[in-house]
Amino acid sequence: MRALCWVAAGELAVREVPDPELRNERDVIVRVRRSATAGGDLPLLAGRHPLLRPGDVLGAEFLGEVVEAGPGVRRHRAGDRVVVGASVACGGCWYCRQGLHSCCDNAHADLPSADPDWFRSDPDWVRSDAGCFGRPRAAGGFAGGHAEYVRVPYADVSAFRVPDAVDDVGAVFAADVAPTGWLAAELGAVRNGDVVAVWGAGAVGQVTARAAVLRGAARVLVVDRHEERLRMAERHSDAEPLDYRRTDVAAELRDRSGGRGPDVCVVAVGTPPARSRADRFGGQHADRPDALREAVHACRKSGVVVVLGGTGGFVDAFPLGALTERRLTLRGAGRPDLRDVPMLLDRMARGELRTEHLATHRLPLAQGPEGYALFRDRADGCVRAVFTP
């Protein structure tokens, strides 16, 4: 079958790879109908993960049709149209039973044997979250959805039937974008009357804004510099756009929140990881979280700051004093859990949550490298590229 593979830093190619096969009784094989680019792919594309190998199949977000199911699968059968959560989780460990699928203990299938000597020398890369599709062996080694077929382990846990009222392009974002945005609003404990500020008007930032509105926020402000993204957030998320090139963001946020600052600040911009382990220990390429610093200083006293994914492990010049003196709560998440996917699909079916507009570029899988170039460079107004095998 054909799949979009990592070849070298900055280079992708569509190649022939072996067809997936059932390995366990809880597996299904899915024929992919749509797959989408994701922000977590960009560090991989740049070759910044030490366990990435040529030929690894990318793609954390995908939707398709079940073509084969193992004997232990109870919720799915051949012909079901399903969206597959980006996190791979067993459903039975302590974390999964608490609904914390992104912390699953059992989904790093290949982690112990990946490279023991390397892990001992660099323990910072040993992740505590679940496996993920389209990631190297440090995240389970599960081939991704930019392919014609995918093996989905623990299918009763991570695959969800798509309502007839939701089309493929909208539903594919229920894999990761929509639950991440909803999780941000949940971690921020957004409630009726709150003022919420979101840094980043990409796909996750836009859904975060919409989730805050659905949870009762009185005002939601989105900070970015890309005009087309800000217009999207205003139109589809009922958010107030702030272009930081033309606006004193801190002053505007105070003015629009009664002088206190937002109740909840969400950082959804992502930052590129440092290039080496030495850099991560304070070198010149360590992360510089400008948006995070701004959010900490802008948030009202005793408010909540939420950081979503995209960091490389270490940051410098973090305003710890402001965090403690202002009694802020800081929460973070790399990937969402799976428990909200059915609810979000229902909201999509009812028209409360629209995501089709996020697919600004729709391409055949054969043009995957071009789609990722548009996504990486934010060229031609690209928010996300969606591929059809």
C-alpha positions as CSV (number, residue, x, y, z in Angstrom):
1,M,0.0,0.0,0.0
2,R,1.0,3.7,-0.4
3,A,1.9,5.8,2.6
4,L,3.4,9.2,3.4
5,C,6.8,8.5,5.1
6,W,9.5,10.5,6.7
7,V,12.7,10.2,4.7
8,A,15.1,12.8,6.2
9,A,14.9,16.2,7.9
10,G,12.6,18.3,5.8
11,E,11.9,15.5,3.3
12,L,8.7,13.4,3.0
13,A,7.8,10.9,0.2
14,V,4.9,8.7,-0.7
15,R,6.3,5.1,-0.7
16,E,5.1,1.5,-0.9
17,V,5.0,-0.1,2.5
18,P,3.7,-3.4,3.8
19,D,-0.1,-3.7,4.4
20,P,-1.0,-3.7,8.1
21,E,-2.2,-7.0,9.7
22,L,-4.1,-7.8,12.8
23,R,-1.7,-8.5,15.6
24,N,-4.0,-8.8,18.6
25,E,-7.6,-9.8,19.1
26,R,-8.6,-6.2,19.9
27,D,-7.2,-4.7,16.7
28,V,-9.1,-3.5,13.6
29,I,-7.8,-2.6,10.2
30,V,-9.2,0.7,8.9
31,R,-9.3,1.8,5.2
32,V,-8.4,5.4,5.4
33,R,-10.8,8.0,3.8
34,R,-9.3,11.2,5.2
35,S,-6.2,12.1,7.2
36,A,-5.0,15.6,8.4
37,T,-1.8,17.3,9.1
38,A,-1.1,18.1,12.8
39,G,1.1,20.6,14.6
40,G,2.9,17.7,16.4
41,D,4.1,16.5,13.1
42,L,6.3,19.6,12.4
43,P,9.1,18.7,14.9
44,L,9.2,15.2,13.3
45,L,9.3,16.7,9.8
46,A,12.3,18.7,10.8
47,G,14.0,15.5,12.1
48,R,14.1,16.6,15.7
49,H,13.2,13.4,17.3
50,P,16.2,11.0,17.9
51,L,14.1,7.8,17.4
52,L,12.6,8.8,14.1
53,R,13.6,6.4,11.3
54,P,13.4,6.7,7.5
55,G,10.2,5.0,6.4
56,D,8.2,5.9,9.5
57,V,4.6,6.6,8.4
58,L,3.2,9.9,9.7
59,G,-0.3,11.0,10.5
60,A,-1.9,11.3,13.9
61,E,-5.5,12.3,12.8
62,F,-7.5,10.1,10.4
63,L,-10.9,8.7,9.6
64,G,-11.9,5.6,7.7
65,E,-13.9,2.5,7.3
66,V,-13.4,-0.7,9.3
67,V,-12.5,-3.6,6.9
68,E,-11.4,-6.2,9.4
69,A,-11.9,-6.7,13.1
70,G,-10.2,-9.0,15.6
71,P,-12.3,-11.6,17.5
72,G,-12.0,-9.5,20.7
73,V,-13.6,-6.4,19.2
74,R,-17.1,-5.7,20.4
75,R,-18.1,-2.2,19.3
76,H,-17.1,-2.3,15.6
77,R,-17.6,-4.4,12.6
78,A,-16.7,-4.3,8.9
79,G,-18.3,-1.3,7.2
80,D,-18.4,1.0,10.2
81,R,-17.2,4.6,9.5
82,V,-15.0,5.6,12.4
83,V,-12.7,8.4,13.5
84,V,-9.7,7.2,15.5
85,G,-8.4,9.2,18.5
86,A,-4.8,10.2,18.1
87,S,-3.9,8.7,21.5
88,V,-3.5,5.0,21.7
89,A,-4.8,3.7,25.1
90,C,-5.6,0.3,26.5
91,G,-8.8,1.2,28.4
92,G,-8.0,-1.0,31.4
93,C,-5.1,0.6,33.3
94,W,-5.6,2.9,36.3
95,Y,-5.3,6.0,34.2
96,C,-7.7,4.8,31.5
97,R,-10.2,3.9,34.2
98,Q,-10.1,7.5,35.4
99,G,-10.7,8.8,31.8
100,L,-7.0,9.9,31.5
101,H,-6.3,8.0,28.3
102,S,-3.4,10.3,27.3
103,C,-1.5,8.9,30.4
104,C,-2.1,5.2,29.6
105,D,0.5,3.0,31.1
106,N,0.3,0.2,28.5
107,A,0.3,1.8,25.1
108,H,4.1,2.3,24.6
109,A,4.3,-1.1,23.0
110,D,7.9,-0.7,21.7
111,L,9.3,1.6,24.3
112,P,11.3,-0.8,26.5
113,S,13.1,-2.3,23.5
114,A,13.5,0.9,21.5
115,D,17.0,1.8,22.6
116,P,17.7,1.2,26.3
117,D,21.1,2.7,26.3
118,W,19.9,5.9,24.7
119,F,17.0,6.2,27.1
120,R,19.3,5.8,30.1
121,S,21.5,8.6,28.8
122,D,18.6,11.0,28.1
123,P,15.7,10.3,30.4
124,D,14.0,13.5,29.5
125,W,12.7,11.9,26.3
126,V,10.9,9.1,28.2
127,R,7.3,10.3,27.9
128,S,4.6,9.6,30.4
129,D,1.8,9.9,28.0
130,A,0.1,7.2,25.9
131,G,1.1,6.0,22.5
132,C,0.2,8.0,19.4
133,F,-0.3,7.2,15.7
134,G,2.3,8.4,13.4
135,R,5.0,8.9,16.0
136,P,8.4,7.2,16.6
137,R,8.9,4.3,18.9
138,A,9.2,6.7,21.9
139,A,5.4,7.1,21.4
140,G,4.6,3.5,20.8
141,G,5.8,3.0,17.3
142,F,2.3,2.9,15.7
143,A,2.2,3.6,12.0
144,G,0.2,6.7,11.2
145,G,-2.9,7.5,9.1
146,H,-1.3,9.0,6.0
147,A,-1.7,5.7,4.3
148,E,-4.3,3.6,2.6
149,Y,-4.8,1.3,5.6
150,V,-4.0,1.5,9.3
151,R,-3.9,-1.1,12.1
152,V,-5.8,0.3,15.1
153,P,-5.0,-1.4,18.4
154,Y,-7.6,-1.3,21.3
155,A,-10.2,-0.4,18.8
156,D,-13.1,-0.5,21.2
157,V,-11.4,2.2,23.2
158,S,-10.0,4.5,20.5
159,A,-12.3,4.2,17.5
160,F,-15.7,6.0,17.4
161,R,-18.6,5.7,14.9
162,V,-19.3,8.9,13.1
163,P,-22.9,10.1,12.9
164,D,-24.4,10.2,9.4
165,A,-24.9,14.0,9.8
166,V,-21.2,14.6,10.0
167,D,-19.1,14.5,6.8
168,D,-15.6,13.0,6.6
169,V,-13.8,16.4,6.5
170,G,-15.5,17.7,9.6
171,A,-15.2,14.4,11.5
172,V,-11.5,13.9,11.0
173,F,-10.9,16.8,13.4
174,A,-12.6,14.8,16.2
175,A,-9.4,12.7,16.3
176,D,-7.3,15.3,18.0
177,V,-8.1,19.0,17.2
178,A,-11.6,19.1,18.7
179,P,-10.8,17.1,21.9
180,T,-7.7,19.2,22.5
181,G,-9.6,22.4,22.2
182,W,-12.3,21.1,24.5
183,L,-9.7,19.9,27.0
184,A,-8.2,23.3,27.1
185,A,-11.5,24.8,28.2
186,E,-12.0,22.0,30.7
187,L,-8.6,22.4,32.2
188,G,-9.2,26.1,32.5
189,A,-12.6,25.4,34.3
190,V,-14.3,27.9,32.0
191,R,-17.7,28.8,33.3
192,N,-20.6,31.2,32.7
193,G,-19.5,34.8,32.5
194,D,-15.7,34.2,32.2
195,V,-13.4,36.2,30.0
196,V,-11.1,33.8,28.1
197,A,-8.0,34.7,26.0
198,V,-6.4,32.3,23.5
199,W,-3.0,32.8,22.1
200,G,-2.9,31.2,18.6
201,A,-5.7,31.1,16.0
202,G,-4.7,27.8,14.4
203,A,-7.0,24.9,14.4
204,V,-6.7,24.1,18.1
205,G,-6.9,27.7,19.1
206,Q,-10.1,28.2,17.1
207,V,-11.7,25.1,18.6
208,T,-10.6,26.2,22.1
209,A,-12.3,29.5,21.6
210,R,-15.5,27.8,20.4
211,A,-15.4,25.4,23.4
212,A,-15.1,28.3,25.8
213,V,-18.2,29.9,24.2
214,L,-20.1,26.6,24.5
215,R,-19.2,26.4,28.2
216,G,-20.6,29.8,28.8
217,A,-17.8,32.3,28.5
218,A,-19.0,35.9,28.2
219,R,-16.1,37.0,26.0
220,V,-13.4,35.1,24.2
221,L,-10.4,36.8,22.6
222,V,-8.0,35.2,20.2
223,V,-4.5,36.6,19.7
224,D,-2.6,36.0,16.5
225,R,-1.0,37.9,13.6
226,H,-2.5,36.0,10.6
227,E,-5.5,37.9,9.4
228,E,-7.2,35.0,7.7
229,R,-7.0,32.9,10.8
230,L,-8.3,35.7,13.0
231,R,-11.3,36.2,10.6
232,M,-12.0,32.4,10.9
233,A,-12.0,32.6,14.6
234,E,-14.3,35.5,14.6
235,R,-16.7,33.9,12.1
236,H,-16.7,30.3,13.3
237,S,-15.9,30.6,17.0
238,D,-17.6,33.8,18.0
239,A,-14.3,35.2,19.2
240,E,-12.9,38.7,19.3
241,P,-9.7,38.9,17.2
242,L,-6.6,40.7,18.4
243,D,-3.7,41.2,16.0
244,Y,-0.7,41.6,18.1
245,R,1.2,43.5,15.4
246,R,-1.4,46.3,15.6
247,T,-2.6,46.1,19.2
248,D,-1.2,46.4,22.7
249,V,-2.5,43.0,23.7
250,A,-2.0,43.4,27.5
251,A,-3.9,46.7,27.5
252,E,-6.7,45.4,25.4
253,L,-7.1,42.3,27.6
254,R,-7.3,44.5,30.7
255,D,-9.8,46.8,29.1
256,R,-12.1,44.0,27.9
257,S,-12.0,42.2,31.3
258,G,-13.0,45.0,33.7
259,G,-9.4,45.9,34.4
260,R,-8.6,42.5,36.0
261,G,-7.3,40.5,33.1
262,P,-8.8,37.3,31.6
263,D,-10.1,34.6,34.0
264,V,-8.5,31.9,31.8
265,C,-5.5,32.2,29.4
266,V,-4.8,29.4,26.9
267,V,-1.5,29.2,25.0
268,A,-2.2,27.2,21.8
269,V,0.7,28.4,19.7
270,G,3.2,25.7,20.2
271,T,7.0,26.3,20.2
272,P,9.7,24.4,18.3
273,P,11.7,22.0,20.4
274,A,15.4,22.6,21.0
275,R,17.7,21.0,18.5
276,S,19.8,18.9,20.9
277,R,19.9,17.7,24.4
278,A,22.6,20.3,25.2
279,D,20.4,23.0,23.9
280,R,17.5,21.9,26.1
281,F,19.7,22.5,29.2
282,G,19.8,26.3,28.7
283,G,21.5,26.6,25.4
284,Q,20.8,29.2,22.9
285,H,18.1,27.1,21.2
286,A,16.1,26.4,24.3
287,D,12.4,27.2,23.9
288,R,11.6,30.9,24.4
289,P,7.9,31.0,25.4
290,D,6.9,34.6,24.5
291,A,3.2,33.8,24.4
292,L,3.4,31.9,27.7
293,R,5.1,34.8,29.4
294,E,2.5,37.2,28.0
295,A,-0.3,34.9,29.2
296,V,1.1,34.6,32.7
297,H,1.4,38.4,33.0
298,A,-2.1,39.0,31.5
299,C,-4.1,36.5,33.5
300,R,-6.1,37.9,36.4
301,K,-5.0,37.1,40.0
302,S,-6.0,33.6,41.0
303,G,-6.8,32.8,37.3
304,V,-5.8,29.8,35.2
305,V,-3.1,29.5,32.5
306,V,-3.4,26.4,30.2
307,V,-0.5,25.4,27.9
308,L,-1.2,23.0,25.1
309,G,1.5,20.8,23.6
310,G,4.3,21.9,21.3
311,T,7.1,22.5,23.8
312,G,10.5,20.9,23.7
313,G,11.0,20.1,27.4
314,F,12.9,23.1,28.7
315,V,12.1,26.9,28.6
316,D,14.0,29.9,29.8
317,A,13.0,33.2,31.4
318,F,9.8,31.7,32.8
319,P,8.0,34.3,35.1
320,L,7.8,32.1,38.1
321,G,7.5,35.1,40.4
322,A,4.4,36.3,38.6
323,L,2.9,32.8,38.8
324,T,3.3,32.6,42.5
325,E,2.6,36.2,43.5
326,R,-0.6,36.3,41.4
327,R,-1.7,32.9,42.7
328,L,-2.1,31.5,39.2
329,T,-2.8,27.9,38.4
330,L,-0.7,26.5,35.5
331,R,-2.0,23.4,33.7
332,G,-0.8,21.6,30.6
333,A,-1.6,18.9,28.2
334,G,0.3,17.3,25.3
335,R,-2.6,15.3,23.8
336,P,-6.2,14.9,24.8
337,D,-8.0,12.0,26.3
338,L,-10.6,10.0,24.4
339,R,-13.6,10.4,26.6
340,D,-14.9,13.6,24.9
341,V,-14.9,12.3,21.3
342,P,-18.5,10.9,21.3
343,M,-19.8,14.1,22.8
344,L,-17.9,16.3,20.3
345,L,-19.2,14.2,17.4
346,D,-22.8,14.7,18.7
347,R,-22.1,18.5,18.9
348,M,-20.9,18.4,15.3
349,A,-24.0,16.5,14.2
350,R,-26.2,19.2,15.9
351,G,-24.2,22.0,14.2
352,E,-22.9,23.4,17.5
353,L,-19.3,22.8,16.6
354,R,-18.1,23.2,13.0
355,T,-14.7,22.2,11.9
356,E,-14.9,21.7,8.1
357,H,-13.5,25.2,7.5
358,L,-10.2,24.2,9.2
359,A,-9.5,22.0,6.1
360,T,-8.3,24.9,4.0
361,H,-6.4,22.6,1.6
362,R,-7.8,19.2,0.4
363,L,-5.3,17.2,-1.5
364,P,-4.6,13.6,-2.7
365,L,-2.1,11.7,-0.6
366,A,0.3,11.7,-3.5
367,Q,0.6,15.5,-2.8
368,G,1.4,14.9,0.8
369,P,4.8,16.6,0.7
370,E,3.3,19.7,-0.9
371,G,0.5,19.8,1.7
372,Y,3.0,19.6,4.6
373,A,5.1,22.4,3.1
374,L,2.0,24.6,2.9
375,F,1.1,23.7,6.5
376,R,4.6,24.2,7.8
377,D,5.0,27.6,6.2
378,R,1.4,28.7,6.8
379,A,1.4,29.5,3.1
380,D,-1.6,30.3,1.0
381,G,-3.7,30.7,4.2
382,C,-3.2,27.0,5.2
383,V,-4.6,26.1,8.6
384,R,-4.7,22.3,8.0
385,A,-4.2,20.1,4.9
386,V,-6.5,17.1,4.6
387,F,-5.5,14.1,2.4
388,T,-7.5,11.5,0.5
389,P,-5.6,8.3,-0.2
